[in-house]
């Protein structure tokens, strides 16, 4: 809803870097999926991915906050397509990280009430999942 040109540009750069590092294609999904991208190897869907770009370093907070709706979509895509993997990828100022979303992930996160309160939109506050940053794997560095 609030993806402006700057946000989309950061996401596009991150997407391109992931594609270059991994050799897969990330294809933007319709909003109905609630998840940003399908991960493709040719025409085969290998996974689903939510991308986040943060303006802080990776150790600034103990967790990454993700909408419970997006989390639910990632879990359901994982459940309904067993040979396909879901993940959350985040670009921090000091590196790029990924988190594998699996059935085991459900026990690793906590659900709280939260979100943004800087835009005056009541829909920005909702149930959110806190994913501990210590569970993320670093997979790339980028120059800034």
N, C-alpha and C positions, 0 to 999 in steps of 0.2 A: 504494500500500500504506500509506503514512504520511500520507495526506492527511487531516489533522484539520480541525476546524471553522474554525480560524484560517486555515489554508492555503487551504481552499475559499472562505472569505470574501474573501481577497485576490484569488484567481483570479477570483471572480465579479465583483468591482469592476473588475478589469482588463478582463475580457471585456465588461462593460457599456460601459466607456469606449471600447473598440475599436469596438463596434457603433455607438455614438453618433457617433464620428469618421468612420467609413467608410460607414455606412448598410447594412452587411451583418449577417447573423445568424451567430453562432457557436453551433453545436450540439454538445454534449458527445457524444463517441464512446464506444462500448463499449470496455472494457479490451483486448479482443482486437486493436484497431487499434494499440495502443501509443502513439498520438498523442492529444492532448487534444480537439481540436475539428475539425469540418468547417466550412468557411466557405461560407455559403449566400447566394445572391441569389435570393430567392423559394424555389423548390424546387430550383434548379440549384446543384450543388456547384461552387464556384469555386476552392476550395483546401482545404488542411489546415494546421493550426496547432498548434504546441506553445507553451504559455504558461509563463513562468517569472516568479516574483516574487522579487526579491533585496533583502536588507536592507543593501546597500552602494551606494555611488555607482558610476556607470558606468566611471569611470577607476580604480577600486580594483584590478582585475585585468586582465591583458592578454587574457584569453579567458573565454568563457562555457563551462562544462562541461555537456555533455549526454550522457546514456546512449547508447552505441553502438547499442543496440537501438532507441531512439527515432529516432536519426539514420537508421538503416537503414530504419525504417518510413517516414520522411519521403521518403527517396530513392526507395524502391520505389513509394510512392503517386505521386510525381512521374513516374516512368518509366511506370507503368501507365495514367496518365491525363494525356496530353500537354497538354491544354488547361486543366488544373487546376494551380494553383501551391501549393507547400508553403513554409512559412515558420516561423521561430522568432521569437516575440515575447517581449521581456523588459521587466519594469518594475523599474527601479532607483529609488533614493531621489531621484535628480535628473532622471529622465525616462524615457520609454518608447521602445523601439527595436525594430526588426525586421530580420531577416536572410533574404534569399531563398535557399531551398534549391533548387539546380539541379544539373545534371550537372557544371557548372564548379565547384560548391562542393566537390566531392570533393577537388580539388587544393588547396583553401584551408585545410583543417582538418588537425589532427594527432590521431592516436589514441594514447592512453596508458592506463596502469592508474591508476585513481583512484576517487573517490567520497567518501562520508562514512564517518567512523570514530567518530562521536560517539554512535551508538545501540547499539553492540554487536551489530549484525546483519551477519554475514559477507556477505550478499547486497548490502549497500550498496557493496561494492568490486567493480568490474567494469571492462571496457574502456569508456572514455569518449572523446568527441570534444571537442577544444578548438577553439572557433570564435573567431578573433581579434575582439575587441570593436571594433577599428577598421573592421571590415567591416559593422557594423550601421548602419542608417539611423534617425535620430530621427524619430518621428512623432507625438509628443504630450507634453504636460506635464500634470502633475497636482498638485493642492495637497495638501500633507501638513503 
